[in-house]
Amino acid sequence: MENSSLILDGQKRVPLGLVVSDCAKRWFQDTLKEAKTGDITMQVLVGQMYFNGYGVPKDVEKVLSFSLFDCLFYGSLCCFLSGFSL
């Protein structure tokens, strides 16, 4: 987490926005790790996280690479979940 903190009443406090941002980044890293092992659900979630910029900067190319891969190799259900149609 970044070193942006407040000292109130002698206690170090971190703004909630920084805590949430750090949590989202860690969730993305955990999800990406699972997606790389072949977990279909996590692959779809990684594509959605790239699309929405949740825990990672938005990246349309990576959305397409994860989601299109899901469509081609795992079939129409993943395609539907990813928001694509063949």
Secondary structure, DSSP 8 states (H G I E B T S, - for coil): --S--EEETTEEE--HHHHHHHHHHHHHHHHHHHHHTT-HHHHHHHHHHHHHTSSS---HHHHHHHHHHHHHHH-HHHHHHHT---
